[in-house]
Structure formats: structure tokens, C-alpha cells
Amino acid sequence: MDGPSAIQLDPETGFLNDPAAQALCVALENGGHRAYFVGGCVRNAVMGVPISDIDIATDAVPDQVMGLSKGAGFRAVPTGIDHGTITVVVQDQPFEVTTFRRDVETDGRRAVIAFSTDLTEDARRRDFTMNALYADRHGQISDPVCGLQDAYDGRVRFIENAAQRIREDYLRTLRFFRFSAQYAPADAAWDADALSGIADNLEGLESLSAERVGSEMLKLLGAPDPAPALSVMRQTGVLARILPGSDPTFVGPLVHLEQLVKAPIDPIARLVALGGSEVQERLRLSRRNQRHLDSIRALSTMTGSAKVVGHIGGLDAGRGAFLLRSAYGNASVTPAQIDDIATGAGTVFPISASDLPHLSGPALGAELKALKRVWLDSDLSKSKHDLLHP
């Protein structure tokens, strides 16, 4: 599409060609209701980026959605019925169908809602203009809060009053930076009203659960280049609130090296680069992510070669640590070094306890440790014979 004058989606757009999605919309419409694709799937279709989840908004209330879905032979699960959301499974594909809503009361973390039949009322309670785009099953777009141009331009802008949107849910501050990192052009200007609303409502961030903050931060760190957003988060005081002691200085160099060698994005490695105190308490990482973070942090301070780092840390942690260590030292990285990390990760220490039958107990452990040190110092090159017969 060429611009906001073109308010019809390309008929090849995924959800317009999805038989299951279309069948669900038809079932709702046959029951006398309206059905629209909404939010991220429409935004991404407009922006020309991959579409993941397909969400549907309707003026049918949850009980009607349940009844019409079951009547059409679909499975309906009341996953979020109190908030107006029913998960409808069509041809083994789940869709979240949510009744139009309006906010009755908000406290910065959750909202008390009432159902509505007004699409514009539903749109006004959302966060960003680009997320309040609706499309019917034929691809005709409805743009009740003027978000279409913002989606084309990759401009992240709060709906109406930024401060009010933030006070409705303080997580929107972090979502603003995450969406900016994901969708805004590198040279885009930051929305002044948004930054002002964020700066005036920093204290609300402290009311958020560590799980919500951690989830949003990992999504932000998983953006192609989160460094500019993190820098503005620091300037506005957001970083100091959610992760005291953090500093985004080395995130940019790490991202540059990742891109240089085409390494996969590792949000945890970027989190190590960001630093901060009480990371686990502040972000409530999963056990797996915490182990990954600890490994990268420890390995990034060691001096071994790429092969050695890969052997000790494994491929993922070894790669993240080696890139981070290089970022700290302002050093370049070559694809050959990344290959060495993989080689090291797949190399097995050639000595086992059975090779030292004359030793046992602490003496055996000490000798194995000493031999492994020699092996590591040889860049994993010494054979079993070399190690046993120096």
C-alpha cells in the first residue's frame, strides 16, 4: 500500500486468506454482529512486517461469542471471559475474540471494564494509535484514532493524552520504548508528548510487578537495536527506576558485533551488557535465563580464546560472552572466531578418570584439573597422548 489514502489491505494479507479466521468472522457476522481483525496483526500488515497472533474484536458479548462459535462447530474456551475474551479454536488454530470494551476504572496495573458496542470507544482505551487499527474480513480498514499514518511512518504515539494512557497502565511506558525499538526508523524523532508524560509518571513504574517489567524488558532487548531506546530511557529516568545502576553504554557496541557476524539476537547477553543491581529481583528472570545470564557474565571476564570460551560456556553462552567481551574491549570479531566458538562447544576433553588408574580421590581430581588446564592453554589442541606423555 502507498499511504493512508489506501485503506484497503492487500487481499494477499495472511489473515484475509486464512480459512479459519475467515470462518470465525463469518460465524459472528451471521449471528448479527460485527467482527474485526485488530491490533498487532493489522498494524503489521500495514507496516509490511510478519504477522503472528490474529486477534478479533466484536460487538458480541462473551456469551454470544461462545454460543455462535459452538453453533458453528468451533471449540470456545472462556480464557478471559471476565475481561471479555474468549479463545475460539477453529481448525486447531486458536483466536482470541474480545468484546468491544471501555474502561470504568483503572489503577495503573489493571482496569475494570464494561462491554461496549462502539468501536471508537474500544479504540480509545488502547495504548498507541498504531495498535488501534481494525480491519473487516474483506480488508477494509477502520482508523478511529488516526493511527494509520503512524503505522506507515513507524511513529509510536499514545492515543490522545499520553499521561492519561500511562496512568491507566504504567507498563505502557516500557511498551512505548519497546515498540519504538521494534518499529520506529533509526532516525525518527521521539514524540515529545510521550516523553513528557513518561517523565511525569515515573513513580508509577514502582507499582508494576517484577514479572511484568522483566517480560517487557526482555522483549525490548530482543528488538533489532534497543540501544537508542535504552539511551532515552536513561535520559528520562526510566532505567534508574526499573534497574538501578544499569548503563546502556555497551549495548550498542554489542549489537554492532552481533550484526557484523550475523549472530542471533540474545536478549540476555544484552541484559548483561546493560548491567544493574539486583537484576533477578527487579526482573524476576526464569531459572533458565538466570543461569544463562550468570554464565555469560562470568565468561565475559575470562581471557581464553574463542574455542576455550565455547568449550566452557557452550555455543549460546560462549558466543554471547565472547561478543560481549569484545564489545567491552572495543575489539572486532570475525566469523572465523564465531566458528571457533562452535568448534569449542563441540569438543570433548580427551582425558577421563579411567586414563589415570594409578590415582584416586583428591589426587585424581587435582590431576584431571591440571591436565584440563594444560589442554585449555593449548587451545584444545593437545591429544590424549600429548597430555599423558608430556
Order of alpha helices (4+ residues) and beta strands (2+ residues): alpha-beta-alpha-beta-alpha-beta-beta-beta-beta-beta-alpha-beta-beta-alpha-alpha-alpha-alpha-alpha-alpha-alpha-alpha-alpha-alpha-alpha-alpha-alpha-alpha-alpha
